[in-house]
Amino acid sequence: MRTAGAELQQESVRSLYLHVPFCSHKCHYCDFYSLVDTQDRQEAFTQRLIQELHGLAPFAAGTPLGTIFVGGGTPSLLRVPLWKRLLEALTDRFDLSGIRQGRGEFTVECNPESVSPELLDTLRGTGADRISMGAQSFDRAHLKTLDRIHNPESVSRAVAMARSAGFERLSIDLIFGIPGQTLDDWKRDLDSALSLGTEHLSCYNLTYEQGTAMTARLARGEFQPADEDVEVDMYEMTVDHLAAAGFRRYEISNYSKPGREALHNLAYWRQENWLAAGPSASGHVGGWRWKNVARLDDYLRASADGLPEVADAEAPDRARALRERVWTGLRLWEGLDAESTIAAAGQIRDSAARALQDAVHRVREQGLLDDSGGRWVLNKRGMLIADSIVVDLMAALDR
Ligand code: SF4
């Protein structure tokens, strides 16, 4: 951001991500940047985040924000008086008029055990209109396997609280492929989420990330991972079961009622511009990508312009942008616009455009991709092996 300076202030930025790093404890499968909250650093963090927001505000000047997403960590752990200060700074420094008039989206991630009516009222009062609830499962045993600290009942209690605070938009996060989980268990989890009247579901296949406690337990042989065939059955059942309930899979792991897609995440997947604040937060503006330092102590260090130290920054790069576009675009229900994607490949080299078209042709011949209305769209079978298809297309771009 600093390097690109004034050039980036010409870009239209409509999305903002904030990262709140505190959690009650570290869940065994999680590799997001978060630290166990000892309460004593919340105030310093909030002050620093506000300072960063001041530094970022000029990049969004003149454009009402379309989406805000506060993730983590567990944003609902931040104490209410600190939330009030943060929301006041957001209102002061950014134009939230579009969001307040219902022409945008303001999501806050919450965990069931840490929401309170006071917090939800505070969020709603400032224009937050969507809660993303980390349920993960409604089965006590599976929650224990994941080392989650909430119980199934707390999810419905938290959802009821959110509803009475006036939140109409609600997303629930679930995980499938938990060791010991059966297809029936997973179907029960989906039904429990549906019974809460949610309009958006994120259903993630459990992955074993390097450095997590879950991966270490797996390596020690403490449990058997889910069978891959069962995971495929779970995925296929999810698509069908949710379709029958009126949900459309609009991204590989995300399902919504029509018109209730997560606008903020769509901005990521469509490679739009977004600002990001908080430790480990990553932003993207005008082809620049950057990631803030992750360690809270490093993040808290003051700087003259309000912006924290950047751990990683990448200048605009056509080849990288095309890869990202293929990577995220093919995971979307809307797929990729064929003409502009070929043109983008042609700007790298003619042979890249031809190789990409040939590779897409092969995927289409295998019955995994449809060419519909000038867009490349993976079908149900294709979505199951989206990763390997994308890897093939990337390899074609390198030839
Ligand atoms: S609550 Fe969420 S962010 Fe925090 S440790 Fe658990 S999974 Fe990770």
Residues whose N, C-alpha, C, O or C-beta is under 5 A from the ligand:
A	BS01	SF4	C23 H25 K26 C27 C30 F32 S34 G72 G73 T74
